[in-house]
Amino acid sequence: MRLPQIQIHTTDIQMDLQIHKPVQHIEQPRAEQRISQPAATLEIHTKKGELSIDSSDARRDLGYYPTGEMIMRYAQEGRQEMMKGITRRVREGRQMMLNAGKGQGRTTIQQIAEQNTGPKRPGPYNIKFVPSIGSVKTKYKPATVDINIQRNKPKIDVTMNKPIHSYTPGKVTGTMIQRPRVDIDVIG
């Protein structure tokens, strides 16, 4: 016995497709940035140094005295010399009085004249350093400097720009060139 056979033939579809690709455009504009740096505030306060020099002792060593002190000094020296003069005159008067009448009248006056004249040595000679060491006194108060710096932070202003985005969707159009088909035949 013969069994019938089924024979199947298929025909694929054939399409003519027109494909338009999608177009996407993305652009990111740069951010706008403004930066400014305010200047720092600088304050400097100084207190001047003070130097004081006292040379009054050195001036005294050189013989320069203040006017009031000079007057007092000369007055005292004058008083001392006056007292020396009075003492000398009293001594000479006493000498003449004691020797008077003893036949030495002339010789007494000659002796007194010899005492008051002739070379006199002013005193021991020695080297003296003028002005004396340490006679100039100095005081110094150093200067002070106070520096104040106040820094200012930079000012940064940023404006972000949104991205520019454009999109054209793709499109597919097609026409069928050959339709699909299935043929089934029964043989036998």
C-alpha positions in Angstrom: 0.0 0.0 0.0 1.2 3.3 -1.0 0.8 6.2 1.3 0.3 9.6 -0.1 3.2 12.0 0.3 2.9 15.7 1.0 5.3 17.9 -0.8 5.6 21.5 0.5 7.3 24.3 -1.5 7.9 27.8 0.1 8.8 31.0 -1.6 10.5 33.7 0.6 9.3 37.2 0.6 11.5 39.7 -1.2 11.4 43.3 0.0 13.0 46.4 -1.3 13.7 48.5 1.8 14.5 52.2 1.9 16.3 52.9 5.2 16.8 56.5 6.3 19.2 56.4 9.3 18.3 58.4 12.4 20.3 61.7 12.8 21.3 62.7 16.3 23.4 65.9 17.0 24.6 66.7 20.5 26.6 69.8 21.2 27.8 71.0 24.6 28.6 74.7 24.7 31.4 75.7 27.0 30.5 77.0 30.5 30.9 80.7 31.0 33.3 81.4 33.7 34.2 84.8 35.3 37.0 84.8 37.9 38.2 87.9 39.8 40.8 88.0 42.5 40.3 91.0 44.9 43.6 92.4 46.1 44.8 91.4 49.6 44.6 94.1 52.2 48.0 94.9 53.7 48.5 97.1 56.7 51.9 98.0 58.1 52.2 99.9 61.3 55.7 101.0 62.4 56.9 102.5 65.6 60.1 104.5 65.0 63.2 103.5 66.9 64.5 106.0 69.4 68.2 106.7 69.9 69.3 109.1 72.6 72.9 110.2 73.0 74.0 112.0 76.2 77.4 113.6 75.6 77.3 116.0 78.5 80.1 114.2 80.4 82.3 114.2 77.2 81.6 117.9 76.8 82.6 118.5 80.4 85.8 116.6 79.8 86.6 119.0 77.0 85.8 122.0 79.1 82.4 122.8 77.8 79.9 123.3 80.6 76.3 124.5 80.7 76.1 128.2 81.3 74.8 128.0 84.9 77.4 125.4 85.8 80.1 127.4 84.2 79.2 130.5 86.2 79.2 128.5 89.4 82.5 126.9 88.6 84.2 130.2 87.7 82.8 131.8 90.8 84.2 129.0 93.0 87.6 129.1 91.3 87.6 132.9 91.7 86.8 132.4 95.4 89.6 129.9 95.8 92.2 132.1 94.0 91.0 135.1 96.1 91.6 133.0 99.3 95.1 132.0 98.0 95.9 135.6 97.3 94.7 136.7 100.7 96.7 133.9 102.3 99.8 134.8 100.3 99.5 138.5 101.2 99.0 137.7 104.9 102.0 135.4 104.9 104.2 138.0 103.1 103.0 140.8 105.5 103.8 138.6 108.5 107.2 137.8 107.0 108.0 141.5 106.6 106.6 142.3 110.0 108.7 139.7 111.7 111.9 140.6 109.9 111.5 144.4 110.1 113.9 146.1 112.5 116.4 143.2 112.3 118.4 144.8 109.6 117.0 142.7 106.9 114.6 145.1 105.3 115.8 144.8 101.8 116.6 141.1 101.9 113.1 140.3 103.1 111.5 142.1 100.1 114.0 140.4 97.8 113.1 136.9 99.2 109.4 137.6 98.8 110.0 138.8 95.1 112.1 135.6 94.4 109.2 133.4 95.8 106.7 135.1 93.5 108.8 135.0 90.3 110.9 132.6 88.4 110.1 129.5 86.4 107.3 127.4 87.7 106.5 123.9 86.6 102.8 123.6 86.0 102.7 120.1 87.4 103.4 116.6 86.4 103.0 116.1 82.7 101.0 113.0 81.6 98.9 111.9 78.8 95.2 112.4 79.3 92.6 111.0 77.0 89.8 113.5 76.4 87.0 112.7 76.5 87.2 109.9 79.0 86.0 106.4 78.1 82.3 105.8 78.7 81.6 109.6 78.9 79.1 109.3 76.0 76.0 107.4 77.0 73.7 106.0 74.4 70.2 104.4 74.7 68.5 102.7 71.9 64.9 101.5 71.7 64.5 99.5 68.6 61.7 100.1 66.1 58.7 97.7 65.9 56.9 96.7 62.8 53.4 95.2 62.8 52.3 93.7 59.5 48.7 92.7 59.0 47.6 90.8 55.8 44.0 90.0 55.1 43.7 87.8 52.0 40.6 87.9 49.9 39.2 84.7 48.4 38.8 84.6 44.6 35.3 85.2 43.2 34.4 82.5 40.7 31.1 82.8 38.8 30.2 79.9 36.6 27.2 79.7 34.2 26.6 76.2 33.0 25.1 75.9 29.5 22.6 73.1 28.7 23.6 70.7 25.9 22.1 71.4 22.5 20.4 68.1 21.4 18.6 67.5 18.1 17.3 64.2 17.0 15.7 63.1 13.7 14.3 59.6 14.0 15.1 57.1 11.3 12.6 55.9 8.8 12.2 52.6 6.9 10.0 52.3 3.9 9.7 49.3 1.8 7.9 47.7 -1.1 7.3 44.0 -1.5 8.9 42.6 -4.7 7.8 39.1 -4.2 5.1 37.9 -1.9 5.7 34.9 0.3 4.0 31.7 -0.7 3.6 28.2 0.5 2.6 25.5 -2.0 1.5 22.1 -0.7 1.0 19.2 -3.1 -0.2 15.7 -2.2 1.5 13.0 -4.4 0.2 9.6 -4.8 
